[in-house]
Every structure is written in structure tokens, then in C-alpha cells.
């Protein structure tokens, strides 16, 4: 066999680029020098008979024509070595000639490599990209040969090998074709090879912050604070009936009804903490002006979208009517709606504010009646409407399904109060964990005192808790606020042993990181979760990735990537964890402002004196990360932004695909792809949440609202390479937001609260399941008319 690498031929034919120069010289040399002209001709492969195999990798092959293919190596995110191989047998004897082109977006040379295989022996062509060359192999009939791309850790973006074969007549015949024609043809061949591989390989070369920016944090053990208290069984709440309008299909609206509360001025509860810690939001009077003057996003990366009616299926889920009237009506009216969703085994679990419901995934019918959080956690009602006595008020709903354990989780936090509703200097986290894979059966109830009184700046309450998981642990992040002054203190992350939770021990193993505000990114830190079928990060003792954005009212062009390493130690009584933080440069982003609504009937607002005006809707007030998914060695994330071009300024969504690496205890990352979603006209996109499958295909769910649309449940689709330019409306809104928070006495008169987040997950059926807020044509209460819609999309 002979191996000719292109570099040493770079000066032999002046005036031509490297690859064509090399190709021309080599083929002419082959024509003259390959021995046995009559007995050893040029042969080509039968690629249709080749076999692709993966060893601890998720590599792919794309056959571009009968004599060319692109082999992409592994990048499944496991952190472990892997190889993808593409092999076949020679059906004749002769000389096999191929040009190869090696590319990789991994910014660390040597972690990926490519080569060829002949009868079990492998030859590396390159581990440094970009690189290219030519190989001549003398084959006999029956030889096993092929190609491989290897990776040392399945992260940082894959290596990609493009191969094109030169199948031609025997060398003597080749010379008769004429040197000039051969030369021109091969120049084109080389050019095509390079362009072809570039088009198939290149995404966006990761923009990596040098790894010298490394901040490290150690946790403290707080085992004993998370305590198993009781068991609650939801079997008595099971039901078999549901109106036909709620089957799994395009939603058919019920008639609107007005449900009067116990009194015209009903006792309500508002979220206590809703803004970033370092700056107060603009006043309601200043918001319209602030919106017009909001910092502009980089429009060159903005995807202006069209809008259409989705063909997807879905159903009306929990509404304010359901939430308010749960537990015999012993609930508060609550805005905004904060929906979360988990799907597995034919069940859809939705949680909103302080109520949950389980639906059948095939029909959309409810399997249990609406259950208040207080009932699930086994505590007194939020308010006893007959006596006015206040109980526990849980908020910030999160639900989750753990595919490793086959268990469901419902998470909420609360600040304690007395029987009159006066806040106390104590707080708790409540966590319900199902005993089986059936969410309509028994649950274990855990509580944890989160007052953290010994921490500087506390007693505290953990606001905006978020939930993530890897193979070893559950991770809860939150923002700590002082219970009296309501001032931001720090961020914290809890790491809980899944082994402890699965065994149902009374005091699971748990560690806590406390993160004071130093870099501006210690706020709303979002843990990642892994969809079904995707690889967990197994190297470095296991790694859980987290993300956060800038928490202040300012522009920024960075995200913080966090990594909790050695998570396997959570299986021991004394975990040894390390939290590392670094930064990645992104497109510039700025915090969102308010959104306008399409005018319409305001049954509640018009009943006030003086009558309330059409409300603005809170666009998010900050650019906190709202979702994070780890799949295929990448983190997919979304957060709200303001999009401005001088003529218009709208609330939009940012999406980013990051490529993190954790190598030799050094954390780094880059941007694979990023962009903004911008609704057409003067319409807005609110509360984006992303879900993707193991192949990086999925959807972003959000609320669409503006002068042309009542608040509607919508989504768009995407994959690693592209994002759809089409907004699909899963459920059209039927009226403006007409809730109490935007009228006098609310959070900011004139601006209605509209949820801190939407929800999106991959179900065990491999479909994307989404839940987001909208205004349905359905029963409402006097004080609020919000609802949620569950949509299903198959990538």
C-alpha cells in the first residue's frame, strides 16, 4: 500500500490550490507508476454493501453519491471513548484510491481522529483538523477494509471524515484520455470534495472562552435536613370521566361561564419574588417608554417567523378555574400561571401554581381530579374559606419524571405564615416522590427547612427553584432572598442522592452549594436534564451541567456554564463534589420588557370602578435561563430577550446550542448554533421552553401574543442544524388576559403577570410534549381567565 499526504506536494504544480494540485499530481503519478497496468486496475467500492457500526458512539454516515460518503464520529455526551466504523469487502483485486478530508469543530486537537482499516489493522490519517490527503490501497478479492472516526470523550463536537473514491479505467487506458482532461476533471473533483464536506460538516465553529476562567466551589453536607414525613395516596382522586372537548385532538372550546368567588374582593396571593436581585424593575408608568428604548438585540442572527395553525394534537389542561376550585375551593386565586409537565408510561403529569393533574397520554382525559399541592403534600389547605385560617402556601411548581428510577417528582417551595397569612421568618421546600411508576397512586412526602438562618443575610426563602438530574443525583437550584427585607442574598444548589431517594430512606444524602453574587451570573442557575435515550456524562465520576445568564438589567454576551463533577460520590454517605464555573461568549442579549395585547372583552376589568384598561403583559423582566437539556454532548437552552431594530421593539426568545467539555478537571464550552425568535409584526414570544430528543430534534414552546393575537399556545421546531421559520399555533387564544394582577391592587397596575416559565419534555413515546399558558374559551373565575394547553409533536 502507498499513502500520500497532500502537504509535501504543495509546491509541485504552481498556480493551483493545495487540494487540486495534490489530486492532479497524484493521479498523473498513479497513471505512470502503478504497476501491472493490465492486471491491477483502479477499483471502486460498493458503498451500499458497507456496514456502519458504533462502539460507545452515536456516529452516522451519509452517502453523498455512489463513490463518496461523509462519516461523522461520536458525540453522545458520555465523556467516554467511542468509535464509529464503516466497513465492507473488496469484490475484486486492484488499486483503490480515495481522497479524504478531515474536519472537526472540537477546539482541542487530539480528542477526535480518523483513519482507515484494512483486514483488522487501523491506520490513523489525522487527529488535527482541517486536514486532507490521498491514499492508494492494493486490495485483493475478499479484503475487509473501511474507515473509522474515533473520539476520546464523545464531547466537544465530533470529527468528520469525508471520502471520495477515484474509480476509473486501468492506468494504461487512463493515459489515453489525455492529461489535460484528466487534470481539469480532478481539479473539479477536489473542489467538489472540499465544498461537499464543508457543507455537511460545518455548523458554527464553537466560540470558546479560554479555559483559564475557572471558578470553583465546594459544598457542605446538609444530610438530615431533607426528611421523609408521610405517605399520601392519590387513589381516591381517580376519575374516569371528562368532557369530550378535552380529548387528544385539536381543542374544541367549551362555553365561557362566569364563576363568582366567595366575595367580590377575593383573597388572593401574589408571587413574592419576581425580579433579578441587583436592580428594581422600571415603574409601571415608565414601562411603555422603557420598552421603546430597550437595548437592541443583534438582528443578524434573528429569525423573523411566519405563523400558521398547527396540525399537532393536544388538549386543554389546567386552568385558573381548576386551580382555584381544587381542594373544595380552599385555594387562593393565583397569577401568573407557571406550568410544568412530565410524561412517561402513558401518563401526563401537569402542575400549575399549587395544583396538579394526571392525564391519559392517548386520550387527554384526566385520570384524577385536580389535586391541590396542599392535598398532595398532606398539609392544611392554603386557606380555609369558611374560617379564613391560612395554611401552607406552596408556589413555584416543578414536576419531573426520572427515567432511571421510574419515579415522579413534584417540587415546590413556601415561606411559612401564621393563620392570618402574615409571612414568618421560616421557609421550606416540599417534594413529593411517587412510590411507583404510577403517578395516580402512593407518594412519599419530603420536607426540608430552607430558612438557612446561619447563612449571612438570612433567614431566607428559596425562590424560583429549578430541577435537573443526572444518573446519580437530583439537583435543585434556587435564589435565596431575605424573608423580611426581600433582598437577594445568594444562589444555592442542592445535590440529592438518587440512590437514597429510590430506597426511600428517612433522610436522603444531600449537599448544598452556596454561591454569593460575585460574577453577576449567580442567579436563576438552571440544571440540565437528559431526554430518554440520550447518554449521561459518565467520565470524571459523572458530571451535571447547569447554565445561567446575566442577572442584572444590562446587555451581555456571555452565559455561565457550571459543572458539578464526581456526582457518583452521591452514592456514598460522604459525597465529594466540586462545582466549576466558566463562561462562553454568545450573541449579545438584553432583558425583555412588556408585551401588548389584542383588544377584546374584559369581563373582570370592566366591572371595576373605575373600569380597568387593557393590560400590558409582563414580558419576563430579566433574561434568566428558562430551560436546559443535555443531549448528544450539547446543552440546548432558551431564555427571553428584547428584540429591537429601531422601528420596532418586541419581546422575543433566544435559543442556544452549546458544546461543553469537562477534560482533566477543566471546564470549557463553545456555541454550536444560536439565534433569536422574532414574531412577525408587533407580536411577542413569551416564556420559551425547549425539549429535544437524543438526536437533537425537538421544539420550543411559548406563548404568542400581540396586537394580532390573544395569548395563544404556540411552538416552533428545530434540530442541531436548523430552526424552523414557522410559528405553529397549537391553541389560539380567545380573549385578552383579564386577570387581577394587572389591575389596581396587583403587582404593577397596568401590567399583568404571565408566568415565569412554560414546560417542554421528551416523553417515553419519543414525542415532544409541551405545556404553555394561553387564554382559552373555557370556564373562568371572576378574577382570572388563564389556562394551559398541552401539545404533542413528533420530531
N, C-alpha and C positions, 0 to 999 in steps of 0.2 A: 504494500500500500504506500501511497505517497500523500503527504499532507503539505499543502502550500498555503501559508498565511499571507494575507494581502499586503502587510506593511512593507516587506522587503522589496516589493515590486513597484513601489510608489513612484519611482523616477524613470521607469523604462520606456513609457510611451508619453512624451510630453504633450501637454495641452488637453489631456483628458482627466476628469475627476478620478479619484482613487479607485472606486469600485469598478467602473467600466474599463479603466486602464488595466486593472488586475485581471478582469474577466477576459479581455481581448488577448492579452499576452498569454494567459494560461491556456486558453482554448487553442490558440495557434501552436503553443508548445506541445499540447496534447496531440494535435493533429500530426506533428512531426515526430514526436518522441514516444508515444505509446506503442509498445512493441506488439508484434503479431497482428498487423493490420487486418489480415484476412480471418484471424481466428479469435481476436479479442476486441469486439466492437463495443461501442457505448450502449449501455443498457439503462432502462428506467424502471421505476418501481410500480407495483400495482397498489396504490395507496388505499384502495377500497378494501384490500385484504389485510391491512395493518390493524393492529390491536392497541388500544390505549389502556394503560393500567396505572393506578395510583397506589403508592405505598406511603400512607400517612400524609396524603396531599389531596388537593382538590383541583388538580390540573385539568386542562382541556386542550383539545386540538380542533383546529379549523382548517379544513382542506379547501384551499382557495382555487385550485384548478387541478387537473389530473397529475400535474408534476410539481405541485407546490403546496405547502401547508405552514401553519403557524402553531407552535406548541407552547402553551402557557404553563408555567410552573405553579407549584403550590403556594397558597397564601391564605390558609384556612384560619389563621389566628391562634393556633395551638401553642406556638413557641417552640415546637419540636421539629427535628429534621424530617424531611419528606422528599420523595422523588416521583416524578411523572415520567412514564416511558411509553414510547410509540414505536412498535416493532413489527417486522414482517419477514418473510422468507424470500430469498432470491430464487426466481424461477428459471434463470439462465445464467450462464457464465459470461463474464465480460467486465468492462470497466464502468463503474458507477461514479459519476461526477456530480457534485452538488455545491452550490453556493449557499453560505449560511450568513445570517445576520442576527447578532445577539443584542437585545435591548433589556433594560430594567429601569424601573423608577425607584428602586431601592437606592437610597443615597449612601449606603455603606457598602463599598465593594467587598466581594468575597463571600457574602451571605447567600448569594444565588450563583449558580453556574449552569453551563450547558455543554453537551458533548454528544458523541455518537457511540454506538455499541456494535461490536462485531463478534459473534459467537461467544458471547458472555464476557468479553473484555471491553471495558469502557475507556474512552479517550476524551479527556476534557478539552473543549475548544476554547472556552473563555469563562472567566468569572468577573470580568470588568466590562461594563457597558458604557458606550456603544462599541461594538467590535464586529468584524466581518471577515470572511475569508472563503477559501475553496478547498475542497477535499476530493481526492481521487482514491477510490477503493477498487481493488481487483477482487471480484467475487466469483465463487463457484456456485453451481446449482445446489440449492438447499441451505446456503448460509443464512443464519439468523442475524439480521442487522436492524439497526433502528437508532433512535435518538432519545435523549433524556434532558430534563431540566431538573436540577436539584436545588433544595433550599435548606439552610441550616436551622431556620427557626419559623418558617411559614408566616413571617410577618414582614412589614416594610415594603410591600409591593413585590410582585413576582418577577422572575426572569422570564424572558420570552425569546424563543428561538424560531426564526423564520428560515425555511429551507426551500430552495428551488433546484430541481434536478435538470441536468442537461442531457436529455435523451436525443440521440442523433444517429445518423448512419455511421458505419465503420470509419475509422480515421482516414483511410485512403480515399473513400468517397467524399468525406468531408472536405478534403483539399480541393476536389474538383468543383466545389460550389463557388469558389472564388473568395480570396482573402478579404476583399473589401466588403462583400455582402455579409460574410460571417462577422466581421468586425462591427458593422453597423447593427446587426441583429443582436449581438451580445452586449453592445452598449445599451440598447433598449432593455434587454433582459436585466442587466444590473440595475438600471434606473427603476424598472418596474419592481424589482425585488425590494429595493430600499423604500420606495414610496408605499408599497403594499404593506410591508412590515410596520412602517411608521404609522399608517392609518389604523392598523389593527391593534397596535401596542399602546400608542401614546394616549394617556388620559390627560393629566396635567402633572408635570414633574413636581413632586412634593416640595413645598416651600418650607424648609426646616430651620427652626431656631437652633443654633449650635447648642450642643449638649452641656455646655458649661453652666447653663442656668438650671441648677438643681437645688430645690429646697426640700428638706427632709423633716419629717415629724414622727415622733414616737407616741404610741397610745398608752393609756393606763387601763388596767383591768377594773371593770366595774361589775364583775360576776357577782350575782346576789341581788342586784337592783332590778333585773327583769325577772318577774316572779309569776309562776303559774298559779292562778287563783281559783278558777272553777271551769266547769264544762257547761256549754249551752247547746241544746238540741233544737234544730230548726224544723224537725219533722212536723210539729203541729201547724207550721205555716204553709205546708204544701197545699197546692191547689191544682185543679185540673181544668179550670175554665178561663177564658179570655175572649174579649170581643174579637170578631172576625177581622176588624181593621188592623189588628196587630200581628197578623201572620207574616211570615218572612217573604215579603214581596214589596213592590213599590207602595209606600204608605198611602192609604186612603183615609182621609181625615174624618174624625168624629165631629159632631156639632159642638160649638163652643157653649159652655154654660158658665154662669157666674156662681161661685160658691162663697157665700158670705162667711166671714170669720166670726168669732165669738163677739167681737165688738168692732166698730168702725176703726178705732185705733188699736190695732192688734199689737201684742208684744212681739218684737222681732229681735233677731240677733244679727249683728254685722261682723264681718271678719275684723279682728283686732289689728293685724299687721298686714299691710298690703303694698308696701313700697320699699325701695332699697334703703340701706341704712345710713348713707352718708349725706343725703340731701332730701329736703322736703319736696313733694311734687308741687307744680305750679297750682295756684289757686284756681277755682272753677271759673272765676271771672277772667283769668289770664289765659285759660287753656285755648280758646279759639285763636288768639294771637300767637301763642306758643306753637300751635300746630302749623301755622303758616310759616313760622320762622325756624321750624325744626331742622337740624342738620341734615344734609343730603346724603343719601347712600350712593355708592358707586354704581351708576346706571349701566355701565358697560357690561356688567355681569347680571343685570336684571332681566328676568324672563317675563315679558308682558304677555298675558294669557287671554285666551278666548274662554267662553263659558258655554256649557251645554248641559242638558239634562242627562244624568247618569242612567245607565241601564242596569246598574247593580241592584242587588236586593237589600232589604233592611226593614227595620221596624221602629215604631215609636217606643221609646223606653221610658225611664223615669222622668217625671215632670215635677214641677213645684207642687202641683195638686197631690201627687203621690207622696212626696216627701213630707209635706205639711200635715197630711191626714194619717200618716203612719202612727202606730202605737196609740190607736184610739184618739188621734188628734192632739196628743200631748207632745207636740213638737213646736219649734219656732218656725216662723217664716224666715227663710234664709236666701239671701243673694250674695254673691253670684253663684251660679251652678258650677261645681268643679267635678266633672265626671271622670271616672276611671273604669277600665274594663280589663277582664281576664277571660280567656276562652280555652277550653280543653274538654275532651271526652264527651262532646255533645252538650256541654253546659256553657252558658254565657253569664258571667257574674258582672253586674254593674253596680258601682257605688257612686252616689252623688251627695255631697254635703254630709248629711247624717242619716242616710238611708241606703239600703242595698236591695237588690232583687236578683233572682236567678231565673234565666230564660232558657227555653229549649233552643238549641242552635239550629235545628232543622225547621222548626215552625215559627219561632219567635214568640211562642206562647210562654207566659210566666209559669214557672214550676213552684214558686212560693209567692205568697202575697208580699207586699212591700214591708220590709222589716227595718225598724229604726236601729240606728247604731246602738242606742241605749239598750234595746232588747237583745241585740247580738252580744254586747259586752256584759250583759247581766247586771246593769245598774239602773237606778231610778230614772224615770222619764226626764227629758230635758226641762220640761215644765209641766206641772200638774194643772191642767186648765180649770179644774174645779176649785182648787185651793190657792193657785198662784205660786206654789212652792217650786223653787228651781232645783233641778238635779244636775247631773253632769252634762256639759255641753261639748260634745266631740265635734271636731271640724277637720278640714284638710284631709279629705278621703283619698286613700290609695288602696287598690286591690291588685292582687298578683297571683299567678299560678306557677308553682315550682315544678318544672317538668322532671327534675331528678327525683324529688321526693313524692310527687303526685299529691301535693297539698296546696290548698288555697290559703291566701293571707288577706286579711283586711286590717289596715293600719290607719289610726287617727291619733290626734293629739288633743289635749284640752288644758285650759287654765282653770284651776279649781275656783268655785264661787260658793257663797253662802246661799241659804234658802231664798234670799231676796234677789239673787243674781249678782251681787256685788263681788267683783273679782278679788281673789285671795292671792297671797304670795306663794302659791304652790302650783305645780303643773305635773301632768302625767302623759305618757304615751300608752295607748291601748292597742293591743294586737291580738286578733283572733286567728287561729290556725286550725284548719279543718283536720279532723282525726283520720279521714279517709279521702279518696278522690271524689267523693260526692259532696258538693257544697250545700246540699239541702239537708244534711244530717248533722252530726255532732261536731262541735268546735271546742278547742282548748282556748281559754282566755288568759292572756298575759298582760300584766301592767308593769309600768316602770315609772318611778318617781324621777322626773326630769327637772326638778327645781334647781339642782346644781348649786346649792347655796354656798358651797365653799369656793366656787369659782369667782374670780374678780368680776364685779359688775352684776352679779346675780344676787337674789333669786331670779330665775329666768323661766321662760316658756319657749318650747321648741317650735318655731313657726315654719310653715311650708315644708313638712317632712316629705322626703322623696325616697323611693325604694328601688334597689337593684340587687343583683345576685350573680355569683359565680358558682362553681361546682362545690365550693367548701363553705360559703357564707352568704348571709343576707346582710345588706348594707343600707342603713337608714341615715340620710343626711338631713340637717335642719339648720335654721338660723336661730340663734339664741337672742331673745330680747328680754330686757329687764321687765319684770311683771308690773312694776309701779310706774316707772318713767317711760316705758315703751321704747327705750333706746336700744339700738342694736349693740350687742356685746361681742359676739363671735359666731363662727360657724362650727358645727360639730358633725362628726361621722361616727356612727355606731357600727361595729362589725360583730355579727352574731353567728355562732357556730350552727351550721345546718345539721350536723350530727346530733347536737344537743336537742335541737327542735324536733328532729324526726323521732327521737326516742322519748319525747315528752317529759324531760326532766323538769323538776320544780324550778330550778334556777339555771337556765342555759348559760353557757360560756359567752361572755360579751366583753369587748374592748371599746374604748372611746378615744377618738382624736379630738382635741380642742384646737381650733385654728383662729387665732386673733387676726384682725384686719391689718395686714402688712402690705400686700401687693395690690389690693383692690379686687382680687378675684376670690376672696374667702367669703363667698355669699352664694346661696342657692346652688350648691355643688350637686350635680346630677349624677348618681351612679348609673352605670350601664347594665343592661340585661342582655342575655343571649337568646336568640329565637330557636325554636325546635330545629334540630338537625345541624346547627352550626357548632363549631368547635369552641370549647372553653380554652383559655390560655393556661397551659399546664406547666410551662417552664417556670424557673425562678420560684418554685414552690407554689405556683398559682398566683395569678395577678387579676385584680379587679380594677378596671379603668373607670374614671369619673371625669366630668367636664364642668367648667364654669366659665362665665363671661364676665366682662367688666361690670361692676355693681353700681357705679356712680352715674349721675346724669352727665355723660360726656361721650364723645366719639371714642372708638378704639378700633384697633385692627389686630387684636390678639384674642386667643382663647387659652385658658389654662387646662392642661391635661394633667390629671392626677393618676397615680397608680399605687394601689395597696398590694405589696408583694408578700410572698410567703404565706398566702392565705390558707395553705394546707395545715399550717400550725393551729388553725381554729379547731382542728380535730383533737387537739391536746387540751389539757387543763390550763396550760400557761402559754397562750399564743405569743409568737414572736413576729410581730407585724412591723412593716415600715411603710410610711406614706411618703411618696415622692411627688413633687410638683415641678413642671416645666411649662414652657409657653410655645405656641405655634403662631406664626404670622398668618393672618387671614385677610379677606377683603374688609374694608372699613365698614363699620356699622354704627348706628345711633339708636337711642331709645325711642319707642313709638309714642305717639300722642293719642288724641281722641279720634273716634270714628263717628261719622254722621249716619243717620238713618233715613230710610224712605218714609215720608209722612203717611200716617194712617190713623185709624181709630185708637183712642186712648181711654178705655173704659175707666181705669183707675185714675189716671191723671186728670181727666175731665171732671171727676167727681170731687176733686179737691177745691178749696177756696183760699186764694184764687186758683183757677184751673192750672194744672201743671202743663208745661210746654213739652214738645217733642224732645226726648232726652238724647244727648250725646251718649256714646258707649265708650267706656274705658278701654283703650287700646292695648293696655299692658303696663304702661308707666315705666317699665325697665326692660332690658334685653336679657333677662335671665334665661338660661338653658331650660327648655321645656321637655325634652325627650332625648334619650341616648340609647343606641342599640349597638352592640358589638357583634359583628358578623363578618366572616371572611377576612379577618385581620384588620378590619376597618371599623371606625366609630361613625355612625350616622347620627346626625343631630339636627335639631331645629330650635329657633328662638325668634321672638318678634323684633321687628325693626321698623324704622320710618324710612320711606322711600320718597325722595323729592327730586325734581328736575328743574325747579324754578317756576314752572307753570302750575304744577300740581304737587300735592304732598299727601301721601296715603300711608296707612298702616299696612305693612306687608310682612312677609315671613322670610327668614334666612334659613337656608339648608346648607349643611357642610358634610363632606365625607372626609374624614381624617384617617391617616395611616400612622398609628402609634407603634413604637418599638420599645421594648424593655430588654436591653442587652448588657450583660455584665454590670447589672445594677444601675445602668444609665438609662434614663427615660428621655425619649425624643419623639418627634412626630412631624408630619407634614400634611398638607392639604392635597388630596387627590382631586376633588372637584368641589365647587361651591357656587352659590348664586342666591338671588333674591326672587321671590314670587310676588308679582305685582298684578292685582286685579285690574281689568280694563276700566276706562272711565275714571270716575272718582270713588270707586268702591274699594273696600278694605278686606284684608285677610287677617283673621284673629286667631290666636292661640293654636299655632301649628304643632302637631304631634306626628312623629314618623314611626313606621314599622317596616322592616324589611326581612325577607327570609334568608336562608343560609347562602343563597346566590346573590344577595344584594338587590333583589327586586321587591318593590313594595309600594307604599303610598304615604302621602302626607295628608292628614285630616285637619280641618279648620272650619271656622265659621266665616261665611261670606256675607257681608253687609255693606250697605251704602245707599246712595240716593236712588239706585235702581233695584235694590233687593232688600226685602225684610231679612232679618237674621236667619240664615239658611245653613244647613249642614252640607258641607262640600268637601272635596278632596281632589288631589291630583296624583298621578302615578310617576314612578321614577325607577331607575336602576343605577348601577355604578357608572354607566357610560352616558346616560341622558336623563333628562327630566321632561315630562310631557308639558306642552304649552297649553293644555286644555284643563280648565276647572270643570269638574263634574259635580253637579248639584245632586246630592243624594236625597235630600228632603228640602223642598222650598219653604221658606218662612211665610207665614200667613198674616203677620201683623207686626207693628213695631214692638220693641222691648218696652214694656209698660209696668216695670217693677218699682218698688218703693225706694230703692237706693238712690235713684236719680231725681227724686222729688224732695221738697223741703223736709229736713229731718234725716235724710240719707247721708251717705259718706261724703259726697261732694255734690251738693244740689246742682242739677243740670247734667250730671254725668252718672250714668247707671253702671254698676259693677257687672262684669261679664266674664266671670270665670278666670281662674288662674291657669287653667290648662284644659286640653282635650285629652283623649286617650286613643292609642293605637297599638295593637299587638298582632303577632302571628299566632293563630290558633293551632291546635294539634291536627287540624284538617288542612294545614298549609296555606290557608286563606288569610288575608289581612282583614282584621276586624277593627272597626273604628267607632268611636262614640264622640259626639261633639254637640255643643249647645245650639239650639235654634228656637224659633217661636212657632209652635205647632198650632194647627186648628183643632184644638182638643180642650177638654175641661181645664179650667184655670181656677185660681183662688182670687179673692179680691185684690190682694197685694202683689201678686206676681203672675207672669204668664209664660215663664221659660219652660222649655222641655229639652229632652235629649233624644238623639236619633242614633241607632246602631246600624252601621252599614257593613256589608261584606263584599270584598273584592278579591278575586283570584288572579294573582300575577301571571 
